[in-house]
Amino acid sequence: MIVKQYHYEELLAEYSNGDNAIDLLKQYRPYLEMIPSMRRPSESIISIPLPTVRIRESISPSKPGGFSATSGEVIGLPCDLAILMCDPEWKIKTGAEIFVFIYRPQEDFSDMLMRWRHTQVWLSHGYEWLMPLQYQYMLGEAADSIYPLFIVFEQTPERIKKGLRGASLPFVVHAGAISVYEEDLDLEQSAELFNTGEDF
């Protein structure tokens, strides 16, 4: 079965929930160990879907990559999810940030990799987070270290998994069966009828 837009949307919605984001990190132990408190994990991470940051330094389009931004400009990062670590006792953000890239329909290895590269470029110029409403009391200072995590489906082309392995980039394979929606069943049934020459 081909990965479609709603399969991507389902995972984005799932991992927007902090508890589910912790389950995601459990699939890659080095990142799970970054959580400040495993006794209070749900209070130790902030999951931000389609995150935005405010750039602190002006970026000239003459710099490599052709990026440009004025100081104070807000940009959307090309990742799908940001997972920020925070100290549950002191209610402050800690130094590590994980950027999640979910495989998108029709995306190839170079597209997926470029999203991570662009994220690295944007965040190399100084930034602060636009925090979700319930965390606006928390200072959104830039991280000491940023880390990528890629999510692919079993149906994702093998060359993408091969490329991620070759680039030594961590990824997890979404093991759950991807759902089939009614409109897909209708299309498949129509195609079968067409192929057999039967009347609709």
Summary of the structure (lengths in Angstrom):
residues: 200
radius of gyration: 19.6
end to end distance: 23.9
largest distance: 68.7
contacts: 545
relative contact order: 0.17
helix: 34%
strand: 24%
